[in-house]
Amino acid sequence: MFRLTLIDTAAVSVTSLITVSKLDAAHRQLRTAIRLWFMDGDPIAIHTLACAAHDIIHTLFKRKGLKGLIFDSEIIKKSERIGPNA
């Protein structure tokens, strides 16, 4: 679970507290990335959000002992994989 505290910087007072699961955070990141894509948003922001969501999903998937995500597929040679999960 993530806990995010939003702070009003002008008054330095806590305005709200949001608690979300890692999977919900990844879902929100992907939805935002997709929305930005169709609104011709910043490609760097879109890529960053999509990669962050993928990293969360990949980690949760592996912790459950599951296999079959596209980047873990035997179709992709290990020498061709990139990133921290390669």
Backbone as numpy.savetxt, mean C-alpha at the origin, in Angstrom:
# Nx Ny Nz CAx CAy CAz Cx Cy Cz
-2.63 -3.36 13.14 -3.45 -2.18 13.14 -2.58 -0.93 13.14
-3.01 0.03 12.37 -2.35 1.33 12.36 -3.19 2.27 13.20
-2.56 3.17 13.90 -3.27 4.24 14.58 -2.72 5.54 14.04
-3.59 6.35 13.54 -3.19 7.62 12.94 -3.87 8.73 13.70
-3.10 9.64 14.24 -3.66 10.78 14.94 -3.48 12.01 14.07
-4.60 12.64 13.76 -4.56 13.87 12.98 -4.46 15.06 13.92
-3.53 15.94 13.64 -3.30 17.08 14.52 -3.53 18.38 13.77
-4.24 19.28 14.40 -4.45 20.62 13.86 -3.18 21.41 14.20
-2.36 21.68 13.19 -1.05 22.31 13.45 -1.16 23.74 13.93
-2.24 24.41 13.61 -2.39 25.80 14.05 -2.61 25.86 15.55
-3.44 24.96 16.07 -3.75 24.99 17.49 -3.02 23.90 18.26
-2.33 22.98 17.55 -1.63 21.84 18.11 -2.56 21.04 19.04
-3.74 20.74 18.55 -4.67 19.92 19.32 -5.07 18.71 18.48
-5.28 17.59 19.15 -5.67 16.37 18.46 -7.12 16.53 18.00
-7.35 16.30 16.70 -8.69 16.49 16.16 -9.44 15.18 15.97
-8.75 14.08 15.68 -9.43 12.79 15.55 -8.41 11.65 15.56
-8.92 10.45 15.77 -8.09 9.26 15.81 -8.71 8.24 14.86
-7.89 7.70 13.96 -8.36 6.71 13.00 -7.59 5.43 13.23
-8.30 4.31 13.37 -7.66 3.01 13.51 -8.10 2.16 12.33
-7.13 1.66 11.56 -7.42 0.82 10.39 -6.50 -0.38 10.39
-6.96 -1.46 9.77 -6.11 -2.64 9.64 -5.12 -2.40 8.49
-4.10 -3.22 8.42 -3.14 -3.11 7.33 -3.82 -3.36 5.99
-4.72 -4.33 5.95 -5.42 -4.63 4.70 -6.32 -3.46 4.29
-6.98 -2.83 5.25 -7.81 -1.67 4.94 -6.94 -0.51 4.44
-5.77 -0.34 5.03 -4.86 0.72 4.58 -4.44 0.47 3.12
-4.12 -0.78 2.79 -3.74 -1.12 1.42 -4.91 -0.88 0.47
-6.10 -1.24 0.89 -7.30 -1.03 0.07 -7.50 0.47 -0.20
-7.35 1.29 0.81 -7.50 2.74 0.65 -6.43 3.31 -0.28
-5.21 2.80 -0.15 -4.13 3.27 -1.02 -4.43 2.93 -2.48
-4.88 1.71 -2.73 -5.19 1.31 -4.11 -6.36 2.11 -4.68
-7.40 2.29 -3.89 -8.54 3.09 -4.36 -8.12 4.51 -4.71
-7.27 5.09 -3.89 -6.79 6.45 -4.15 -5.92 6.48 -5.39
-5.05 5.49 -5.54 -4.18 5.43 -6.73 -5.03 5.32 -7.99
-6.05 4.47 -7.96 -6.91 4.30 -9.13 -7.67 5.58 -9.43
-8.19 6.22 -8.39 -8.90 7.49 -8.58 -7.98 8.54 -9.20
-6.76 8.64 -8.69 -5.79 9.60 -9.23 -5.47 9.28 -10.69
-5.34 8.00 -11.01 -5.02 7.60 -12.38 -6.08 8.12 -13.36
-7.35 7.92 -13.01 -8.41 8.33 -13.91 -8.65 9.84 -13.89
-8.07 10.54 -12.92 -8.16 12.00 -12.88 -6.89 12.64 -13.41
-6.05 11.84 -14.10 -4.76 12.31 -14.62 -3.91 12.93 -13.52
-3.85 12.24 -12.38 -3.07 12.71 -11.25 -1.58 12.51 -11.44
-0.84 12.90 -10.44 0.62 12.82 -10.45 1.06 11.36 -10.54
1.78 10.99 -11.60 2.18 9.59 -11.78 3.09 9.08 -10.66
3.88 9.94 -10.08 4.76 9.52 -8.99 3.92 9.16 -7.76
2.93 9.96 -7.45 2.05 9.68 -6.31 1.27 8.38 -6.56
0.80 8.19 -7.77 0.05 6.98 -8.12 0.93 5.75 -7.94
2.15 5.82 -8.46 3.09 4.70 -8.35 3.43 4.41 -6.89
3.66 5.45 -6.11 4.02 5.30 -4.69 2.88 4.62 -3.92
1.66 5.08 -4.14 0.51 4.48 -3.46 0.32 3.03 -3.86
0.41 2.75 -5.14 0.22 1.38 -5.62 1.31 0.44 -5.08
2.54 0.90 -5.06 3.64 0.07 -4.55 3.52 -0.17 -3.04
3.11 0.86 -2.31 2.92 0.70 -0.86 1.82 -0.32 -0.58
0.73 -0.23 -1.33 -0.37 -1.19 -1.16 0.10 -2.60 -1.51
0.84 -2.72 -2.59 1.34 -4.04 -3.00 2.24 -4.63 -1.91
3.10 -3.81 -1.34 4.02 -4.30 -0.31 3.25 -4.83 0.90
2.20 -4.13 1.31 1.38 -4.59 2.45 0.71 -5.91 2.10
0.07 -5.97 0.94 -0.64 -7.18 0.52 0.32 -8.35 0.37
1.48 -8.11 -0.22 2.49 -9.15 -0.41 2.95 -9.70 0.94
3.22 -8.82 1.89 3.67 -9.23 3.21 2.60 -10.06 3.92
1.36 -9.59 3.91 0.27 -10.33 4.55 0.06 -11.69 3.89
0.16 -11.73 2.58 0.00 -12.95 1.81 1.05 -13.98 2.22
2.31 -13.53 2.29 3.41 -14.44 2.64 3.30 -14.92 4.09
2.87 -14.03 5.00 2.74 -14.41 6.41 1.73 -15.54 6.60
0.75 -15.60 5.72 -0.26 -16.67 5.79 0.25 -17.95 5.14
1.46 -17.89 4.57 2.04 -19.06 3.93 1.47 -19.34 2.55
0.88 -18.33 1.95 0.26 -18.49 0.64 1.25 -18.19 -0.47
0.99 -18.76 -1.63 1.81 -18.51 -2.81 0.89 -18.22 -3.97
1.40 -17.54 -4.99 0.61 -17.33 -6.18 0.44 -15.89 -6.60
0.96 -14.96 -5.83 0.93 -13.58 -6.31 1.80 -13.48 -7.55
1.45 -12.61 -8.45 2.13 -12.54 -9.75 3.65 -12.40 -9.60
4.11 -11.63 -8.62 5.56 -11.40 -8.51 6.28 -12.58 -7.86
5.52 -13.50 -7.28 6.11 -14.71 -6.71 6.02 -15.88 -7.67
5.39 -15.66 -8.78 5.14 -16.73 -9.74 6.45 -17.29 -10.29
6.43 -18.58 -10.56 7.58 -19.23 -11.16 7.79 -18.77 -12.60
6.78 -18.13 -13.18 6.88 -17.62 -14.55 7.95 -16.53 -14.64
8.08 -15.74 -13.57 9.07 -14.66 -13.54 10.36 -15.20 -12.93
11.43 -15.17 -13.69 12.71 -15.67 -13.23 13.21 -14.82 -12.06
13.88 -15.46 -11.10 14.41 -14.73 -9.95 15.35 -13.61 -10.38
16.09 -13.81 -11.43 17.04 -12.79 -11.91 16.30 -11.56 -12.46
15.03 -11.72 -12.81 14.25 -10.62 -13.37 13.43 -9.87 -12.31
13.39 -10.40 -11.11 12.62 -9.77 -10.04 13.38 -8.60 -9.46
12.63 -7.57 -9.07 13.24 -6.41 -8.44 12.49 -6.07 -7.16
13.07 -5.25 -6.34 12.39 -4.79 -5.13 12.82 -5.56 -3.91
12.30 -5.13 -2.74 12.71 -5.74 -1.47 12.19 -7.16 -1.30
11.15 -7.54 -2.04 10.58 -8.88 -1.90 11.08 -9.83 -2.97
12.12 -9.45 -3.71 12.63 -10.28 -4.81 13.35 -11.50 -4.29
